[in-house]
Amino acid sequence: MDASELRHQYMEQSLYQKELDANPLKQFETWYAEAIESNIHEPGAMSLATVDADDQPWQRIVLLKLFDEKGFVFFTNYESRKAEQITSNSQASLLFPWHALGRQLSITGDKVRLTILRNGDPLQLTVKVGVARSQQVQAEKLTPLLQGLRVENNPDGEGVLVVAVAPNSAAAFSGLRAGDVIVGANKRKVYDVKSLKAALLQSSTSVLLRVDRNGGSLYIVIR
Ligand SMILES: Cc1cc2nc3c(=O)[nH]c(=O)nc-3n(C[C@H](O)[C@H](O)[C@H](O)COP(=O)(O)O)c2cc1C
């Protein structure tokens, strides 16, 4: 079926909430399949909006590589402006402009999962769009030593996920990066933000963090 025929069909139908799948991912899957079937050009082309350090929004087209319950994945370059913006502010929005079908699909959230290419090797940054917003915490509320760090309970398991690192902050100078998962602090295991807070109470002058990054593990000392 071609796009104009489908567009005609969709325009004649109303969109009722009760007809939508309760699982947004399943609904996306249905609509994405329809976009592919309609033969529109690049159904996976989406506009990605990010925000820079001065709160200026930016948009550009990227191509959807895969999607699952963890989020929407596209590939980009580690050095790109969008990667830099998402690293310091994970608020983002995606828009699939399926206007040929009389449809647009917008996904807004606080995380984007990116696969970035660094020296030709793909690295995963775990930031997602469109999944329920989790409770994020400014880590400086846990200790001033972590000023500039935004964290949340790791949605993929144990530990605390670094969601964002403000440029030129104490956290940025420590070497922490968005996508890191803090799994230990001051030699105590970190399961979540609550246990990180408890571990940080052990010392007010320095913190020893154990961090999982790209499948490996490293220690970071912050003074
Ligand atoms: C059809 C189309 C598809 C694109 N797909 C991607 C993509 O998947 N990843 C990407 O990094 N850039 C892609 N680009 C280029 C981006 O739109 C953008 O120009 C570039 O990544 C630099 O953006 P930035 O300076 O905001 O980081 C695409 C451009 C077009 C026109």
The ligand as an SDF file (V2000), in Angstrom:
LIG
                    3D

 31 33  0  0  0  0  0  0  0  0999 V2000
   18.5980   11.7480    6.3720 C   0  0  0  0  0  0  0  0  0  0  0  0
   19.6420   12.0870    7.3830 C   0  0  0  0  0  0  0  0  0  0  0  0
   20.0050   11.1250    8.3220 C   0  0  0  0  0  0  0  0  0  0  0  0
   20.9840   11.3810    9.2890 C   0  0  0  0  0  0  0  0  0  0  0  0
   21.3020   10.4370   10.2140 N   0  0  0  0  0  0  0  0  0  0  0  0
   22.2230   10.6930   11.1700 C   0  0  0  0  0  0  0  0  0  0  0  0
   22.5070    9.7300   12.1950 C   0  0  0  0  0  0  0  0  0  0  0  0
   21.9290    8.6380   12.2630 O   0  0  0  0  0  0  0  0  0  0  0  0
   23.4580   10.0500   13.1100 N   0  0  0  0  0  0  0  0  0  0  0  0
   24.1100   11.2510   13.0800 C   0  0  0  0  0  0  0  0  0  0  0  0
   24.9500   11.4630   13.9450 O   0  0  0  0  0  0  0  0  0  0  0  0
   23.8370   12.1880   12.1430 N   0  0  0  0  0  0  0  0  0  0  0  0
   22.9170   11.9480   11.1790 C   0  0  0  0  0  0  0  0  0  0  0  0
   22.6100   12.8930   10.2290 N   0  0  0  0  0  0  0  0  0  0  0  0
   23.3170   14.1820   10.2880 C   0  0  0  0  0  0  0  0  0  0  0  0
   22.6960   15.0430   11.4110 C   0  0  0  0  0  0  0  0  0  0  0  0
   21.4070   15.4940   11.0040 O   0  0  0  0  0  0  0  0  0  0  0  0
   23.5370   16.2660   11.7760 C   0  0  0  0  0  0  0  0  0  0  0  0
   23.6630   17.1250   10.7010 O   0  0  0  0  0  0  0  0  0  0  0  0
   24.9310   15.8710   12.2500 C   0  0  0  0  0  0  0  0  0  0  0  0
   24.9120   14.6720   13.0040 O   0  0  0  0  0  0  0  0  0  0  0  0
   25.5620   16.9680   13.1230 C   0  0  0  0  0  0  0  0  0  0  0  0
   24.6840   17.2790   14.1790 O   0  0  0  0  0  0  0  0  0  0  0  0
   25.1810   18.0150   15.5330 P   0  0  0  0  0  0  0  0  0  0  0  0
   26.1540   19.0560   15.1040 O   0  0  0  0  0  0  0  0  0  0  0  0
   23.9440   18.6150   16.1110 O   0  0  0  0  0  0  0  0  0  0  0  0
   25.7850   16.9810   16.4160 O   0  0  0  0  0  0  0  0  0  0  0  0
   21.6290   12.6620    9.2900 C   0  0  0  0  0  0  0  0  0  0  0  0
   21.2400   13.6330    8.3570 C   0  0  0  0  0  0  0  0  0  0  0  0
   20.2710   13.3550    7.4260 C   0  0  0  0  0  0  0  0  0  0  0  0
   19.8760   14.4350    6.4270 C   0  0  0  0  0  0  0  0  0  0  0  0
  1  2  1  0
  2  3  1  0
  2 30  2  0
  3  4  2  0
  4  5  1  0
  4 28  1  0
  5  6  2  0
  6  7  1  0
  6 13  1  0
  7  8  2  0
  7  9  1  0
  9 10  1  0
 10 11  2  0
 10 12  1  0
 12 13  2  0
 13 14  1  0
 14 15  1  0
 14 28  1  0
 15 16  1  0
 16 17  1  0
 16 18  1  0
 18 19  1  0
 18 20  1  0
 20 21  1  0
 20 22  1  0
 22 23  1  0
 23 24  1  0
 24 25  2  0
 24 26  1  0
 24 27  1  0
 28 29  2  0
 29 30  1  0
 30 31  1  0
M  END
$$$$
